[in-house]
């Protein structure tokens, strides 16, 4: 990797330029986490967010903090990030609403249980033991309200959930306290490289920095294309719904094995139901449209696994705008086509838990040129010609 240009102090020049060490496009969790980790290393980051931090995927997702069910390339990152989640207050001076009551993937049939058995064995063969197979008796002990036909499950006991929007704000504010700056409510123009600097137009001003980070979520492919490396990004709108308050009946976060479900109950009794059913996204209008037939199917799955949900009253439903990659794993790491540029996008509706570690990885890459975690599978070049 080419050496970055010398770093400059952050200052607002009188000619309308903002100068920084690193300019980050995108103020979601990964952009804010990167700014925080850079600032803790003494690097002055400036984050450009066209709306406000947490407006899109990072702030409106289900809040799952899970290692359970990760694609194998993500597992080392997820394990490292979970360590940070369990000390999250030390990092951002806020617990982010994080609670660790475990996550369970329920087996509705013996065929489901066999899938989970093979999954647990696969992880064990790679040296990971956090996913444990459980039988029907332990499943019922952990989930007394589960349907009597369910036969077992897979549990990751230290997993849990947090509050997404609160988490994004905690990272944003922690970054600001240690020197990061934020330009919010104005979209970034396409970055251009001029000499040793990246230049990004923001309204009437220009941001200049030696290093660029593309954390623009569902808009990141446009920046990647401007850098000379187009990617097959799909814009998606994962949907969620929440019920009226119900008597407490479930503590862990629950998913299904062969059906789409993410399910948890809050302390106030409301139940959040999601799992990946998608509405329609229009990123140019910043708008989403719900698919009520798919929401009904999602609700039906919840009621099949927890019969008590048959009487639940849905109060609200929504969708966020997110980026999905064809292989359902993100792009993380240096640009293969542009000097001193880095990517963190395409988290495919499961990037929330990875936020703390992704920011740390990018800060390591920018300041040292390397990271101890395996990120080769996330290279942007995997979508290039001949990949």
N, C-alpha and C positions, 0 to 999 in steps of 0.2 A: 504494500500500500504506500502511495506517495505521502511524504511528510506534509503535514498541514502547515500553512503559513503561520508566522508568528501571531500570537494572540494579542488583541487590542483591548483596552479597558472599555467598559460600557459607558457611553455618553450620548447625549442628544446634541448633535452639531447644529449651529445656527442656520445652516443652509438646508434644513429639512431632512437630514440623514440621521438615522439611528445606527449607532455602531455597537457591535457585540462580538463576542468570541464565536458564538454559535447561534444561528437562527433556526428555529424549529417551527415548521408549518403544521399546525394542528394542535389544539388545546384540549384534546381528550386525555384520558388517563395516561396513555403512553407518552404523549408529548409533555405533560406536566411531570411525570415521573422522571423523564430524561432531563428536564430542566432542573429538577430538584437534585438529582444525582450529580449533574455537572456542577451546580452551584456549591454543593458540599465539597467538591474537589477544587474550588476556587476558580471555576470557569464561568464566565458571565454569559448566560443564555437569554435570548429574547424569543418569546413564544408569540406567534401570530395566530389568532383564532377568529374566524369570520363571524361566529355567533357569540357564544359564551362557553366556558369550559363545562363539559358534561351535557351539552345540548343534544348530542346524538348518541351513538352506541354506548359510550362509556357511562353515561348518566342515566340511561333508561332501560338497562338490561335487567336480568333476573338477580344479579348480585351473587351468583354462585362462585364460591372460592373452593375449587375442586382440583384434585389430582385424578380423581376417579374418571376412568374412561378416556384418558388423553391418548392422542396419537403417539406412537412410540417416540418419534423425534422430539416431541414436546415434554416428555416425562422428566428428563433431567432439569429442564427449566422450571417446570411446575413444582417439582420437589424443592428446588432452591427458593422459589417464590413463596412457598408455603411457610418456610422458616421465617421469612420477612413478615408474612401476615400475622404470625403468632407473636411478633414483637412490633406490630404496626404503630403503636403509640410512640415508641422510641424513635420512629422514623419521621412521623408527621404530626406528633403531639395531638393525636385524635385516634380513638379506637375504630373509627369508620363504621361503627355499628357491627363490627365483626363478631360473630358467634360461631363457635366450633362444636357442633353437635353431630358431626359426621354427615356423610352423604351415602345413600344406599341406592343401588340399582336393583330393582325388584325383578325376580323371575316369576312370570305368570304361569309357565308350563315347564315340564321337564326338559323340553328342547331349549328353552331359555336358560335353564340352569346349566345345561351342558355348554352353551356359549360362554357363560360366565366362568365355568370351571376352566375352559381352555384359555380364557383371557387371563385369569389369575396365574395359571401355569406359565403363560408367555411372559408376563411381567417378572415372575420369579426367575425365569431363565435368564433374564437381563439384569438380575440383581436387585430388583425392587419388590418389596414385601408389603406395601401399604394397601393393596387391594386384597381383601380377605373374603373367601367364600363362606357364606353362612347358610345354615339349614332352616327349615320351616319353624322350628321352635324358637331359635334366636331371632328370626325375622319378626315373629309375633311378639316377642318380648320387647323389641325395639319399636315396632309399629303395631300396637294393639288393634288399630282400626283397619288394618289391611284386609283385603278380601280373603276369605278362607281358602280360596282356590290357589292362592299364591304359594309357591313351594320353596322359596329361598331367595338368596340375593347375593350381591357383592357389595362390600362396605369398605369405605376409606374413612377411618374413625376420626382423624384429625382435620378432615375437611369441614366446610361450613358455608357461611354466607355473610355478606356485608351489605351496606346500603350504598348503592352505586353513586348517586349524585353527591352524597356526603363525602364519599371517598375521593371523587375527583376534586371537589373543593378543598379537601384536606391537603392533597398533594399540591394543588395550585397555590394555596396560601403558604404552605411550608416552603415551597420553592421561592415565593416572593420574599419571605422573611430572611432568606439567606442570599438574596441578591439577584434572583431571576426577575426579568421584566416581562410584562404581558401587554400586547396590543390586541384589544378585543372589539368585536363588532364591525370590523372592516376586513373584507377578504384580501388574501394575498394574491398578487400577480404571479405569473410564472417566473421562477428563478432563472437568472442568467449569470454566467461566470465571466467576470471581467478582471483579467490579471489574476491576482491572488485572492480575490473576493467574490463571494456570492452577493448578488443584488436582487432584492425583492421589493417591488412596488407595493405600498400599503396606503391606499388613499392618495393624499398629496405628498406623502413622505416616502423615503426609501430606506430600507434596512440593508446594511452591509455587514458581512461577517465572513471570516475565512472558511467556516464550516457550515454545512446545511444538513438538517434532518427533516426527512419527509415522513411526518406522522399524521397525514391528512385523511386517514380513514377512507370513506367511500369516494373521496376525491383524489386519492393518492395516485391513481393510475395516470392522471393528467400530469402530475408533477414528474412521475417516472418517465413518461413519454417525452417531456421537455428535457429530461436528462439524457435521452437517447436510448432508453431501455423500456419500451412499451410492455405492459403485462396484461394478461387476460382477466382482469378484475370484474367480478359480478357485483352489482349493487343490489342488496337485499334489505328486507324490512321484517326482521323477526318480531313476532307479536307476543304480547302478554296480556293477561287479564287478572283482575283481583276481585275477590268476593266481599260481601258484607261480613261482619264479625260472626264467628262461629265458636262454640265451645272448643277448648283445646283438645286436639286429638293426634297431633303429630309434632315431633321435635326435630328429627333429622331432615335434611333436604332429600327428596325422593325422585328417582327417575325410573324409567322402564327399560327393559332390555331390547325388545324388538318393536316397540312403539315409541312415538315421540312424546316425551313428558319431562318437565322440570317442575317440581311441586314443593312448596314450603308454606308453613303457617307462621305468621308473625306473633309477637307477644300480645298484640291487641286483638287477636283472633281472626284477622283477615287472612285469606289464603291466596297466594300468588300462583298462577298456573301458566306455564309456558313450555318451552322446550325446543323451539325451532320452527314452528309453523310460520309461514311468511305471508305478509300482505304485499302490497305494491309500493315501490319506492320511486319517487321522482326527485333526484338529488338537485336538479336545476331549480326546482321550486321549493326545495327544503320541505317536502311534503310526503306523507305516507297515506295509504288507503288500506283499511282493514278488509280481510276476507272472512266474512262471518261464517261461511260453511266450514272453513278450516278451524275457526275458533270453536265451533260446535263439536267438531271431531276431537279437538284437544280436550274440551270439557268432558266428552264421553269417555276418553281414556282415564282422566282423573277419577271419574265416578266408578269406572270398572275396577280400579285398584283400591279406591277408598269409597265404599258404598255410601258413607255419610255425606259425600259430596253431591249425591242425587238431589238433595234439598237446598243446595247452595244457591245463593243469589249473586249473580255477576253484577258488579257495580260499575266497572270501567274496563276498557280495553285500549291498548295503544301499540304502536310499533315504532322502533327506532330505525335509523338509516345506518347500514353497516356494509363493510366490504367483505366479499368471500372470494377466495382463490380456488381454482379448479381442484386442487388436492387437499383443500380444507385445512391447510396449515399456513401460518403467516409468512410474510417477507420480513426478515430481520437481518440487518448487517450492512456492510458498505456497498455503495454503488459499484457496479462493474464497468460503468461507462463514463462516470464523471468524477473528477478529482474532489476529495474532501466532502463527499456527500454520503448520506446514510439513510436507510429505510427502516420503518417500523409500521407496517400496515397489513391489512388483509387477515385479520384475526378470526374471521369466519364465524362470528357469534359465540366465541368462547375465549376471548382475550382478556377478560376482566381480571381473572386471578393472576395472569402473567404480568400485569402492569408493573408491580414493584421491581421484578427482576429484569424486565426488558429495559427499563430506564437505567438500571445499574449496568447492564451489558453495553448499552450504547455509550454511556459515560466512559466505560473502560476502553471501548474501541476508539473513541475520539481522543482520549488522553494518553493512551499507551499503545494503541494499534493492535491490541489483542484482548481476548477474554478466555477465561478458563472453562467456560461452558461450551458444549458442542452446538454450534449454530449453522454448520454447513448445510443442513437440510433446508434451511430457510433462505438460502441465497437467492437474490432476485434473478440471477443468471439461469436458474433452472427453467425459466420460461423463454429463454432466448433461442435463436436459430440453432438447430442441431441438438437442443437439450433432450 
